[in-house]
Amino acid sequence: MATHELTQHIMVPTQIHGHTLDVVITRSDDKLVVININVALPSISDHSIIHFNISHQLPPIIRQSVERRSFKNFNSATFKSDLESTDLFKQASLMENPNNVDDLFDLYDSTMESLLDKHAPRRKIILRKVPGCPWFDGTCASSKKQTRRLERQFRNSPSEERMPLANPG
């Protein structure tokens, strides 16, 4: 255990034949503190029940204010109509060779910015930064996303199999 920098906190037998089979192990460099260890005598099975508390410090919650565009009420037909009435659209439809590419880019940038400000206004939101979990990788995230999608799909599409669940009685 010491080779792998692990600490075993149970120092008494946990099985009726005198063996220590049930353990509480932490990394030596962990900030976890195992306290109030109680090894109950075996009663239901031949193993003891181990009760213990872990004292640990939660990381501080970090909040960050960011701006995002709200596309909730975005209407593509009115956006298209407004876009067609801009100088950018008029220049693009004439298919002229631009004299200055920088001017054309500036026109594109300002036109799109003003149209988006009108049709998808910016709004401030507060994000909560969550400390990373080493085990929650891309595979877990995509699995969770698919599970939530299937749950929504299940809730929103009643079927004959679900009818007894939806209307018990």
N, C-alpha and C positions, 0 to 999 in steps of 0.2 A: 504494500500500500504506500509506503513512504517513497518508493521508487517512482511512483506515478503521482506523487504529491497529493495523496488522498488521506482523509482522516475518517476512521471508523469510530462512531460515538457510542455504540453498544458494547459494553465490556462484561456482560453477564450472559449465561446461557439463556436461550430463547426457545428451547425445545426440551421436552420432558426427559430425553436421554442425555441431557447435559451439553448439547452442542449449541453454538451460536449460529443459527441459520437465518434469522431475521435481523437485518442490519439497517443502519442509517449512516450513509457515507456522503461526505462533502469534499470538495476540493480544498486543499489547504490554503490556497490563495483567495478563496471566496470571502465575501464580506458577510456571508450568512453566519449567524450565531445560533447553534442548536441549544435550546434551554429546556428545563423542566422535563427531562427524560424520565419516563416511568415505564417499566417493563412489568406488565401484569402477569400473574401466574396463568399457565394454560388452563382453560376451562372447557370450551366447546371442542377444540381440536388439540393436537399435541404441540401446537405452537403458541407462543405468547403474543399478546397484543402489545404493540409499542405505541405509547402516546408521547408526543413531544411538540414543542413550539419552536418556530423559527423566527428569530428577530432579524429583520432586514430593513434596509432603507430604500424606499421607492425613489426612483429618479424624479427630479422636478419636472413639472409639466411646462413645456415650452410652447407658447402660442406665437404665431407669426401672422401678421396682417398682409394680405396680398390682394391685388386687383385681378378680377376675371371678367370676361364678357358674359353677359346673360343672353343666351340664345333661346330662352324659354318662349318668348313671344315673337320670334323671328318669322317674318313672312317673306318667302322667297320671291313671290310675285311683285310685291311693292319694292323689294330690294332691286330686282331686275329692272323695273320701271325707272327707279331713281338712277340706277347705273346708266341706263340708256340716254338719260338727259344730261350726262356730264361731258365736260370737254375731253376727258380721257376716251370715252366711247366714240365721240365724234372723230378724234384724231385716229383712233384705231380703225374705224370703219372706212376712212378715206385711204388707208393703206399707204400713207405718205412715208417717205424715208425721213426719219427724225434727224433734224440738224444736230441736236445735242442729246445724246443718250442720257446724260445726267438729268437734264430738264424733264425728259420723258419719265424717268424713274421717279423724280420728285413729284410729278403730276400724279403718277400711279399711287405713290405712297400717300399723298395728301387726300386724294379722292377716296381711296379705300378706307383710310382712317376716319374721314368725316362720315362716310356711309355707314361704317360699322358703329360709330358713335351714335348715329341716329337709330339704326335697326337692332343693334345688340350693344346696349350701353354697358359701360364698365360699372362694376359694383365691387365694393370691398367685402372680403370674407376673411374670417379668422380660421387659420389652420392650426390644428393641434399636432405638434411633432411628437410622434410616438417612438420611443427607443426601439431600435431594431431587434428582432429575434433571429438568432442565427439559424434556427430550424425552419423559419417561415420563409421559404425560398419561392422562386417563380412557379414551381410546380404546385406548391400549396396555394399560392395566390390564384392561379388559374383554376384549380379544383374548387376553391371557395367561390370564385366568380361563377363557374358553371353550376354549382349547387344552388346558389341564390337565384340564378336565372331559371333553373328547373322548378324551384319552389314557387316563384312568381307565376310561371306558366301553369303549374298545378293549381294554384289558387284561383287563377283567372279563367280557367277553362273547365267548367263543370262537366263531368262525365257520368255515365251510368254507375260505374264502380264507386265514384265518390258520393253519389246521391245519398246513400244511407248515412255516410259520415256527416254530410252537410245538414240533413234533416233527420236527426235521431228521433225516433218516436213512432 
